[in-house]
């Protein structure tokens, strides 16, 4: 049965919405009295009272869907990317029925284990449930694992700490998903926690016994590959922005700049740096134009932050708080050609419009950062809703460029 340590991962408001959706009677009155920890006790009481077969407001399946969405998707904001080098799949297990049979016949893999009656034990790393995702051709696309990795004191009392694991079979990648605030309260560092989970997923040690039937072999990423991938995503969005800015200039602008250089500054067209001077002046014009452009003109989205390392020096444009386009920043126009020539970025923040239409509900804000052997993906709080679709969009972007 679900326990308070698990419920404390989920915002009170999300429980209100769940109870409202299922028309739980007198839901507000039954929750509102007392402090936040008391409210979680009340919520647990409501769950126990309403999970009455054939007579309750919601079913075990309803509660399981809600808990999985919250704990596996909405709850996690820091993701780490790794390589998948091996998996249990063999020729005789490549079909859908064989894969499902492999999971369902191995109790340790807890295939489709309901979170509404998951047995919470004291193992350091404990598999709660596994789910499979197939594509339209019945080929295995992803394996989803939810792990309970520890317990913290928590601001509302003892709280379970979870990790979501996405095994992207088609892309040969593994993603570990955490709630950063909870990880910061644990005794170990993020690096040690990640290593411990990877070791267990690979079947090592006492905690790894439950995962041995997966046959996983996970390795770190090449740093240059990560930085090249971040650059490609940066270049893709920046190209759209530059095309938009170019469209704002009439055909006579470049000839006017040439006249200014030749007649005003006595720089002859044959000089080696003449074209560079033109681009520098256009950059100033672009910077001015972009400061007056509305966000809705960037249909695919925009870059809101980047960090670029040149030798021993890091140079950056940071607009992470507002998360608005960087194209009105002088540093973007000063560095973009150098970034393009090297083809690498250490960090960047992206605002993507999922349907290429600016909308409050169909966008994702995410920051990528190259860290030794992995890539951090930080999802911003406002992108909690509809997270499954947003994560799939981001994974597709990553795997298409990694």
GICOR-V355058 format. One line per field, one symbol per residue. burial: 1 if it has 9 or more other ideal C-beta (glycine too) atoms within 8 Angstrom, else 0. A space follows every 10 residues. Layout:
burial->???
//
This chain:
burial->0111111111 0101110111 0101001001 1000001111 1111111001 1000010101 0111011111 1111111111 1111001110 0010010111 0110010111 1011110101 0000111111 1110000001 1111111110 0101001111 1111111110 1011111111 0110010000 0011011111 1110001101 1111111100 1010111111 1111111101 1101100010 0011001111 1100001000 0001001110 1111111011 0010100111 1111111100 0000111011 0010111010 1110110110 0001111111 1111000000 0111111111 0001111111 0010001001 1011101110 01
//
